[in-house]
Amino acid sequence: MLKVVLADDEKKIISLMLKLVDWAGLGYEVVGTANDGLRALDLVQQKQPHLLITDIRMPGCSGLDLIRRAKGLQPGLHFIVISGYRQFEYAQNALKYGVEDYLLKPLKQDELSDILLRLKDKLGEETALEYHLQKSGERRQDLLIAALKSAAERQQPFLTAQQAEAEYDLRFGEGCYFAALIKPDISYADQSLDGYRIMMQHTLEIVRREIQPLADECAAAVLWEGVAVLTYLRDYRAVEVKQCFTKIRKEVEKQRDLFWGIRCTVCLGSRKTCPEQLAASMREALWLCRDRLCRVQPWRDAESEEPALDERYQMDTPHKKRFQEAAEYLDETRFTQELEDSYRLIVPRKPLNGQMLEDWFTQVLETSLYGMQQNAKVEPRFSETMRENFWRCAAPQDILILLREGVCEQLRRLSEEKSLRETRPITEAKRYIQQHYQQALRLEDVSSAVGFNATYFSVLFKKETGQNFMDYLTELRINKSKELLCSDTLSVQDVAEQVGYRDLKYFSRLFKKTTGVSPSDYKKLYK
């Protein structure tokens, strides 16, 4: 059994949680309840629970303080926070502390049960058969939706009814088929990726809960683009479909206390008569979802507005070349200027749709990536991460910021790596000179020792040290000779030979030119 402590300043909320689910049946034991933060801390210390469910605001010790202090007492403790409206700042800070999930008031039985089952599996306990069956079904839905998206992108037919039944246990027949995307947007998604992930999971659970009573067969899964839905109805009922998806949108937007300014867009592909045509419906839903970047509407339906699938954006070759060169030269300033100039050209374009914005984004990214790769290896997941982050953008300005910050971060990293690559051989060269300055040392000897062409090495050495090779060697030898001249046992001839000069007259002339006195006079001064 997994031990749980419940904490809320409202006794009726604790009573509700105790009655809402079958704790023992789910494998949990409630080992204590508390109406204030300090009492909850005492229970954490005494009972050593696996899970603490707490209100975001508590008397005596706030929910945030409780989480922080409880983590100090028990680092492995897991948390679920309960949040009411107008507690946005508290809730966002709680997500930053790494809580597992959240519950919105009023509490719902199915939401609490889903979270407890999901968390139980994460904690590594023996999971209920019901949960395994649920996860198996969800995995099939994930695979089905991924296959649908792939078919849409490749513009190929989707599965036949026979293939859908054999591979995914779906019973298709005569009726209506369509794909949809439910897309929640928050303007600061990149600042709270854990919170964004939790929000998308909650959106998926809302979609599955509301769609299943409506559809004869359905599947839903989280994609980069949003929560994608495949729906089959023997009889299409337009009013009920709109009511269902409108309810989904409103349920998602109820999370505003956790995600300030959340906006949800529902995008429906056109209705089809067989499953093979679902890829075309999904392609339309994806187009409408992209287009929310240009037209903010809560409801988009391909039946009433035909997606302009053939209206695309193609960047001209000189334009691409400028991006490529800026990236190749690792020039942040130039890249930023090119990006802002390009953005000012694309945004006023008429007509402009979300697909064209993605085309612009992709071409800037690809040409910049090609340029950077001429210098060094870019982070393996950079392109994939940028494409994923594109779908977290809620407006054209967000795309501009994503490209500027994402590419410039890579340019800085590559520039630093290049500098280190150039500095490292100079460090090795200095070490080699220190070890061999007593010998007849030439530029070619040092450059060969560090694996560089002599001409290139000479330029690099001057750039990094501010001196040419011979001046650096001379300064090193003269400084070493000063140390040796202070010795009573060594003559000027001995010192000259020990620092690499066989010609005493040349050494003396060089020493006086550098220090202003002859080696003999220097030796007398420091005797």
JOFEN-V268710 format. One record per backbone hydrogen bond with DSSP energy under -1.0 kcal/mol. NH is the residue of the N-H (numbers start at 1). CO is the residue of the C=O. E is the energy in kcal/mol with one decimal. If there is no record, write none. Layout:
nh/co/e
NH/CO/E
NH/CO/E
This chain:
nh/co/e
2/27/-2.5
4/29/-2.6
5/51/-2.1
6/32/-2.1
7/53/-2.9
8/34/-2.3
14/10/-1.5
15/11/-2.6
16/12/-2.2
17/13/-2.5
18/14/-2.4
19/15/-1.7
20/16/-2.1
23/21/-1.3
26/22/-1.6
27/24/-1.3
28/23/-2.9
29/2/-2.9
31/4/-2.4
34/6/-2.2
37/59/-2.2
40/36/-1.8
41/37/-2.2
42/38/-2.0
43/39/-2.1
44/40/-2.2
45/41/-2.2
46/42/-2.5
47/43/-3.2
48/44/-1.4
50/3/-2.1
51/3/-1.9
52/78/-2.4
53/5/-2.5
54/80/-2.3
55/7/-1.6
56/82/-2.2
61/59/-1.3
66/62/-3.1
67/63/-2.4
68/64/-2.5
69/65/-3.2
70/66/-2.7
71/67/-2.1
72/68/-1.3
73/69/-1.6
74/70/-2.7
77/74/-2.2
78/50/-2.0
80/52/-2.1
81/101/-1.9
82/54/-2.5
83/103/-2.9
91/87/-2.6
92/88/-2.8
93/89/-2.0
94/90/-2.1
95/91/-2.1
96/92/-1.6
97/93/-1.1
98/95/-1.4
99/94/-1.0
100/79/-2.3
103/81/-2.6
105/83/-2.2
112/108/-2.2
113/109/-2.5
114/110/-2.4
115/111/-2.1
116/112/-2.3
117/113/-2.5
118/114/-2.5
119/115/-2.7
120/116/-2.1
121/117/-1.7
122/118/-1.5
123/119/-2.3
124/121/-1.2
125/120/-1.4
132/128/-1.8
133/129/-2.6
134/130/-2.2
135/131/-3.0
136/132/-2.4
137/133/-2.2
138/134/-2.3
139/135/-2.5
140/136/-1.7
141/137/-1.8
142/138/-2.4
143/139/-2.3
144/140/-2.5
145/141/-2.8
146/142/-2.2
147/143/-2.2
148/144/-2.1
149/145/-2.6
150/146/-2.2
151/147/-2.3
152/148/-2.2
153/149/-2.5
154/150/-2.1
156/151/-2.5
158/276/-2.5
164/160/-2.5
165/161/-1.8
166/162/-2.4
167/163/-2.8
168/164/-1.9
169/165/-1.3
170/164/-1.3
176/233/-3.4
177/272/-2.4
178/231/-2.0
180/229/-2.2
181/267/-2.5
182/227/-2.5
183/265/-2.9
185/263/-3.0
189/186/-1.2
191/188/-1.9
192/189/-1.2
196/192/-2.6
197/193/-2.5
198/194/-2.3
199/195/-2.5
200/196/-2.3
201/197/-1.9
202/198/-2.3
203/199/-2.3
204/200/-2.2
205/201/-2.1
206/202/-2.3
207/203/-2.6
208/204/-2.6
209/205/-2.1
210/206/-2.2
211/207/-2.7
212/208/-1.7
214/211/-1.1
215/211/-2.4
216/232/-2.1
217/232/-1.6
219/230/-1.8
221/228/-1.8
223/226/-3.1
227/182/-2.6
228/221/-2.6
229/180/-2.8
230/219/-2.7
231/178/-2.4
232/217/-2.6
233/176/-2.5
241/237/-2.6
242/238/-2.4
243/239/-2.4
244/240/-2.5
245/241/-2.4
246/242/-2.3
247/243/-2.2
248/244/-2.0
249/245/-2.3
250/246/-2.3
251/247/-2.6
252/248/-2.4
253/249/-2.3
255/252/-1.6
258/255/-1.6
259/255/-2.4
262/259/-1.8
263/185/-2.4
265/183/-2.1
266/298/-2.6
267/181/-2.8
268/300/-2.9
269/179/-3.1
272/177/-3.2
277/274/-1.4
278/275/-1.9
281/277/-1.4
282/278/-2.6
283/279/-2.3
284/280/-1.8
285/281/-2.1
286/282/-2.6
287/283/-2.0
288/284/-2.6
289/285/-2.1
290/286/-2.4
291/287/-2.2
293/290/-1.9
294/291/-1.7
295/291/-2.5
300/266/-2.9
302/268/-2.7
304/301/-1.2
305/301/-1.7
309/307/-1.9
311/308/-1.5
320/316/-2.0
321/317/-2.6
322/318/-1.9
323/319/-1.6
324/320/-2.7
325/321/-2.6
326/322/-2.1
327/323/-2.2
328/324/-2.7
329/325/-2.5
330/327/-1.1
331/326/-2.7
335/331/-2.4
336/332/-2.9
337/333/-2.1
338/334/-2.6
339/335/-2.7
340/336/-2.4
341/337/-2.3
342/338/-2.4
343/339/-2.6
344/340/-2.0
346/342/-2.0
347/343/-2.3
349/346/-1.1
357/353/-1.7
358/354/-2.1
359/355/-2.4
360/356/-2.4
361/357/-2.6
362/358/-3.0
363/359/-2.5
364/360/-2.4
365/361/-2.6
366/362/-2.9
367/363/-2.2
368/364/-2.1
369/365/-2.6
370/366/-2.4
371/367/-2.0
372/368/-2.6
373/369/-2.1
374/371/-1.2
375/372/-1.8
376/372/-1.7
382/379/-1.9
385/381/-3.0
386/382/-2.4
387/383/-2.2
388/384/-2.3
389/385/-2.7
390/386/-1.5
392/389/-1.6
393/390/-1.4
399/395/-1.1
400/396/-1.8
401/397/-2.2
402/398/-2.5
403/399/-2.5
404/400/-2.6
405/401/-2.9
406/402/-2.7
407/403/-2.3
408/404/-1.8
409/405/-1.8
410/406/-1.4
411/407/-2.6
412/408/-2.5
413/409/-2.1
414/410/-2.9
415/411/-2.3
416/412/-2.5
417/413/-2.4
418/414/-2.5
419/415/-2.3
420/416/-2.3
421/417/-2.6
422/418/-2.1
423/419/-2.4
424/420/-2.7
427/423/-2.3
428/424/-2.3
429/425/-2.4
430/426/-2.6
431/427/-2.0
432/428/-2.3
433/429/-2.6
434/430/-2.4
435/431/-1.7
436/432/-1.3
437/433/-1.2
439/436/-1.8
441/439/-1.8
446/442/-1.7
447/443/-2.7
448/444/-2.0
449/445/-1.6
450/446/-1.5
452/447/-2.9
457/453/-3.0
458/454/-2.2
459/455/-1.7
460/456/-2.6
461/457/-2.9
462/458/-2.0
463/459/-2.2
464/460/-2.3
465/461/-2.4
466/462/-2.0
472/468/-2.1
473/469/-2.5
474/470/-2.7
475/471/-2.4
476/472/-2.1
477/473/-2.5
478/474/-2.8
479/475/-2.2
480/476/-2.1
481/477/-2.4
482/478/-2.0
483/479/-1.3
484/480/-1.9
485/481/-2.6
487/484/-1.8
495/491/-2.4
496/492/-2.5
497/493/-2.1
498/494/-2.3
499/495/-1.4
500/497/-1.2
501/496/-3.0
507/503/-2.2
508/504/-2.8
509/505/-2.5
510/506/-2.4
511/507/-2.8
512/508/-2.4
513/509/-2.1
514/510/-1.7
515/511/-2.9
516/512/-2.4
522/518/-2.5
523/519/-2.2
524/520/-2.0
525/521/-2.4
526/522/-1.4
527/524/-1.2
